[in-house]
């Protein structure tokens, strides 16, 4: 197991409330679409069934800090799963993406300083 990756700002509230594993499961289940969170969940909602009533209430209380559309955060999830020792192929299957994309996410190829430093200076 390696060091856990830095949590992106758009996922931080989910991790604060649900923990890393709970946030990953929540994002894999609901990510990519809008999600209504009742102000006082009773336990019948899919959110409450997944995380429990108390955490569903905490998510509802924090919903003002969240966008209606739940983020997918696939790069972060891939990094979290790799830090837990999952092989690239299994991560790719879990995230419904190619192993090539997972490797790029793990290498942080899209956001590394090295990538941006290759750009020519304009002036």
PLY file of the C-alpha trace (Angstrom):
ply
format ascii 1.0
element vertex 123
property float x
property float y
property float z
element edge 122
property int vertex1
property int vertex2
end_header
0.00 0.00 0.00
1.25 3.42 -0.92
0.42 6.88 0.33
-3.19 7.93 -0.26
-3.64 10.54 -3.00
-4.64 14.13 -2.29
-8.41 14.51 -2.35
-9.74 16.93 -4.98
-11.80 19.86 -3.71
-15.00 18.68 -5.41
-14.77 15.35 -3.58
-13.54 16.60 -0.19
-17.00 16.98 1.37
-17.87 13.37 0.47
-14.62 12.09 1.97
-15.08 14.19 5.12
-18.52 12.69 5.73
-18.15 9.15 4.37
-14.43 8.47 4.73
-12.25 7.47 1.79
-13.77 4.03 1.21
-17.30 5.33 1.64
-16.66 8.23 -0.73
-15.27 5.88 -3.37
-18.32 3.61 -3.09
-20.70 6.59 -3.14
-19.04 8.10 -6.23
-18.98 4.77 -8.05
-22.68 4.32 -7.31
-24.03 7.84 -7.91
-21.30 9.71 -9.82
-22.07 11.34 -13.15
-25.70 12.28 -12.59
-27.79 14.64 -10.53
-28.95 13.33 -7.19
-31.72 14.69 -5.01
-30.88 14.58 -1.32
-33.89 15.02 0.95
-33.33 17.33 3.91
-34.55 14.66 6.33
-33.91 11.19 4.88
-35.97 8.41 6.42
-34.08 5.40 5.12
-36.01 4.61 1.97
-33.70 6.47 -0.39
-30.88 4.77 -2.24
-28.43 7.15 -0.55
-29.61 6.16 2.93
-29.54 2.48 1.97
-25.92 2.79 0.83
-24.44 5.00 3.57
-26.96 4.82 6.41
-29.43 7.40 7.69
-26.96 9.42 9.79
-24.48 9.87 6.96
-27.33 10.58 4.53
-28.45 13.37 6.88
-24.90 14.70 7.06
-24.74 14.72 3.25
-28.09 16.53 3.10
-26.83 19.11 5.61
-23.72 19.66 3.49
-25.58 19.70 0.17
-25.26 23.49 -0.03
-21.52 22.94 -0.60
-22.08 20.33 -3.32
-23.20 20.54 -6.90
-26.39 18.73 -7.85
-24.44 16.49 -10.22
-22.27 14.05 -8.32
-18.67 14.03 -9.60
-17.20 10.88 -11.10
-13.66 11.63 -9.82
-12.28 8.66 -11.73
-8.67 9.86 -11.56
-8.84 10.14 -7.76
-10.68 6.81 -7.41
-8.05 5.10 -9.58
-5.30 6.55 -7.40
-7.09 5.50 -4.19
-7.64 1.95 -5.45
-3.99 1.68 -6.52
-2.87 2.92 -3.09
-4.86 0.02 -1.63
-2.93 -2.43 -3.80
-5.46 -3.21 -6.55
-3.92 -4.16 -9.90
-4.40 -1.86 -12.89
-6.64 -4.35 -14.73
-9.04 -4.58 -11.79
-9.14 -0.78 -11.42
-9.91 -0.48 -15.15
-12.81 -2.92 -14.85
-14.19 -1.19 -11.77
-14.08 2.24 -13.43
-15.22 1.00 -16.87
-12.19 2.40 -18.65
-9.13 1.04 -20.39
-5.99 -0.01 -18.59
-4.13 2.59 -20.68
-6.26 5.39 -19.20
-5.77 4.01 -15.70
-2.00 3.98 -16.18
-2.13 7.60 -17.37
-4.22 8.54 -14.34
-1.77 6.79 -12.05
1.19 8.48 -13.70
-0.75 11.73 -13.40
0.22 12.33 -17.00
-2.57 14.82 -17.65
-1.73 17.22 -14.82
1.94 16.81 -14.05
4.28 19.79 -14.11
6.40 17.98 -16.69
3.49 17.91 -19.15
2.87 21.61 -18.83
6.57 22.49 -18.96
6.78 21.02 -22.48
4.58 23.81 -23.80
6.48 26.43 -25.74
6.73 29.91 -24.25
4.69 32.48 -26.14
6.82 35.48 -25.24
0 1
1 2
2 3
3 4
4 5
5 6
6 7
7 8
8 9
9 10
10 11
11 12
12 13
13 14
14 15
15 16
16 17
17 18
18 19
19 20
20 21
21 22
22 23
23 24
24 25
25 26
26 27
27 28
28 29
29 30
30 31
31 32
32 33
33 34
34 35
35 36
36 37
37 38
38 39
39 40
40 41
41 42
42 43
43 44
44 45
45 46
46 47
47 48
48 49
49 50
50 51
51 52
52 53
53 54
54 55
55 56
56 57
57 58
58 59
59 60
60 61
61 62
62 63
63 64
64 65
65 66
66 67
67 68
68 69
69 70
70 71
71 72
72 73
73 74
74 75
75 76
76 77
77 78
78 79
79 80
80 81
81 82
82 83
83 84
84 85
85 86
86 87
87 88
88 89
89 90
90 91
91 92
92 93
93 94
94 95
95 96
96 97
97 98
98 99
99 100
100 101
101 102
102 103
103 104
104 105
105 106
106 107
107 108
108 109
109 110
110 111
111 112
112 113
113 114
114 115
115 116
116 117
117 118
118 119
119 120
120 121
121 122
